[in-house]
Each structure stands twice: as structure tokens, then as C-alpha cells.
Amino acid sequence: MTPEEKAVATVAELMALTARTAPKGKGTDTLEICVLAKKDMKKLAARLEKLGKEKDIGFFLRDAKNLAASDGCVLIGCRGGEAGGISCGGCGFADCADFTKALRKKSKRETPFAGPNCILRMADLGIAIGSAVKTAQIHNVDNRVMYSGGVAARDLCLFSKDCTVVYAIPLSATGKNIFFDRPSSH
């Protein structure tokens, strides 16, 4: 392992810590966090490539190349089905009781993420992701927030079945940012 790879592994752990300690709505932690080492990235990249080919999604194929070239990854997910209990309507339902009832109905469509999701939980997820990438930036580790990598992580069952939304933050420490000048895709 190179010094850069060791540093990235350390920063990934700090990112997980930062995400865990980020503020949470009503003080309830519904996050699930997973750190992948460089050796684990090939499996995630392979699954994303497979999904990209199956669903004909070009940016999944592009992102799979980034995942394969990464030194590690922080995956942050959320159990978005846990109602916040404030009946704010942000989920699209009149109150938390209606939201909870809607969760019990199985969707007939196959989607990358499960829903509906509590808006408080999604805000918590966004704050945790922002906190984690801030930590990477402070330590000069190149990164990119990837919806696609989160889809692959859910598909690989790296999180509990209650984890409805996952994002990936692949990490790299090279002479050039591998996430910057990427080819465009459809």
C-alpha cells in the first residue's frame, strides 16, 4: 500500500466519522455508513457497469470506470422510511400516518431507490454527505458524490433492506483529479 492509499483510507474513516456526527433532524440517526478499501472497489465498479449495460445508462458506465480507478469509497445511506414525526407534508403525504401507510404498499415499478422517503431523513443524508466531502476536501483527497455508485451499492445489498437511498463518494489521490475531466455520457 502506498502512502497515498494509506492516507486515503484514513481520510475515509474520518469522513465516516464526520457523517455520523453531522446534525440529525429531531436527534434521530437513520444513517448507514460503509467504507470500502481499494481492493473492494472492483466489485462495486463491476456491478455498476453491469447495471449500466442492462439499463442502457451511459453515465453508469462512465462512473464505473471512476469507481474502478478509485483508492476507496465512502457509502452513505439512509433509512428514509422512518417517519420524522412532525407531519410536515414534505414527503407528499398529509401526515406521517399517511406516509407510513404508503410505505406498506409495494411498488409495482422497479426503481433504484425505495420510497416514499421522509424529507427530514433525506435532509439528514444530504447534510452528512456534505460534511463528509468537506472532510475529504480539507485533506486534499479528490472525490465525487455519485448517485450511480449508491445504486450499485444497494443492488449489491451492502446495506440493510431498510436503507432506502445510498450515495457513493469515491476517493482518489493522484497527480490529476480522475473525477474532473471525464467524458460526457447520455
N, C-alpha and C positions, 0 to 999 in steps of 0.2 A: 504494500500500500504506500502510495506517495504521500509526502507531507500535505499536498493539496487535498487528496482524498481523505486523509485523517481530519483535516480542518473542516471539510465539508460535512463529515459525519458528526463532528462536534457541534457545528452550527445547526445541523438538522435537529439535534437534540434540544438545542436552545430554542429553535423555532417551535418545537412541540411544547416546550415549557411556556413560551410566550403565548401560544394559542390557548393552552389550558388555563392560564391565569388572566386572560382577557376578560373584560366585563361581560356578564351574562344577565339577560332580562330576568327580573324577579329573583336573581341569585341562583337560578337552576342551571346546572351544567348538563347539556344534552349532546356534547361533542364526543366524537370518537376520533382518535388520532393514531396514525400509524407512520412509522419511519422505515423507509426501505433503503437498504445499502446498495451500493453499485451492483453487486452480484445479483440482486433481486430485480434490477431494472429491465433485464431482457424479457422476463416473463410478462411484466406489465406491458412492455412495448409490443410484444408478440400478440397479446390479447387485443390491444388497441388496433394493431394492423389488421387482425382478423375481423374485428368489428367494422373497420373502415371499408374493407373489401365486401363484406356481407351486405352492408347498408349503403354502399357506394357514397361514402362521405370522404371527400378528398382531404379535408383538414385533419381527419383522424389519421390518415396515412402519413401526412407531414409531421404531425405531433408524435407519432410512434417513433419516427427517426430521432426526434429530440429526446424522447424518453430513453431510447437505446443508447444514446451518446452521453447521458447524464451520469453524474457521480453519485447520485442518491435522490431521494424524493421524500417529501412530507405529504401525507394524505390526511386531509381534514374533512370529516363528515359530521352529519348532524341527524339526530333522531327528531325530524321535523314533525312527526305525528303527535308529539307530546304537546298538548294544548297549553298555552301560556296562562289561561285562566282569567283573562281580562275582557273577553268578548268584544274585541276592538273591530272585528269585521275585516281585518287585513287579509285574511285567508280567503275571503269571498263568501263567507257564511255569516249569518246574522249574529251568531254567538258561538261560544266554544262547544256547547252541547250539539249544535248542528254540525259543526266541524268534526266532532268525534263520531257522530252517526255516519257522516260521509266517508270517514276512514274505513268503516267496516264493510263498505261496498267495494267489491273487487272491480277494478277497471278492466274493461274488455280489450283495451289497447295496450300493447307492449310499449313502454316508454323507458328511456334511460334512467330516469329518476322516478321515485314514487311520490304520490301526492294524494290529496292536498297537503300543504305544509303550513305550519303556524308561522306567521310573519315574524313573531318575536324570535323564534328559533333560527329563521333564515338570517335575521339581522345579527344574531349572535355568531352565526357561521361566518358572515362577512367581516365582522369585527375581528374574529380570530384569525381569518386568512390575512387580513390587512396587518395585524400585529406580527404574524409570522414572517411575511415578506419584508416588513420593516426590519426585523432582526437579521434576515439574510442580507439586506442592503447595508446595514451598519457594518457587517463583517465582510463586505465586498464579494459575496457569493452571488453569481448570476442565477436568476430564477425566472420562472414564468408561471402564472396561475393558469391551470388548464382544466376546463370543463371536461374535455375528452378523456384525460387521464383518470379523472374521477369516475367516469362512466365505465372504463375498463376495470378499475379497482372494485366497483360494485359487482361487475359481471364475474370477477374472479372470487367473489364472496370474501373479500378481505375485511369486511365489516359485518356487524350483526344485521339480521334481516330488518331490524327496526331503524337502521340508518338509511334515511330516505334520499339524501343528497350528499355527494362527495366531490371534492375538488382535489386535484393533484398540484403540487408545487415541486417540479423537478429542479434539481440544483446542479450547477456546473462551476468549475474553477479552472479555466483555461486562459490562454493568451487572448482569445476572442470570444465574445459572448455568443454561444451557439443558438440562443433564443432570439437574436436580434435580426440579422439579415436572413430571414427564412423565405423560401419561395412561397408565393401565394398559391392558394388552392381554392377549389369550389366548395 
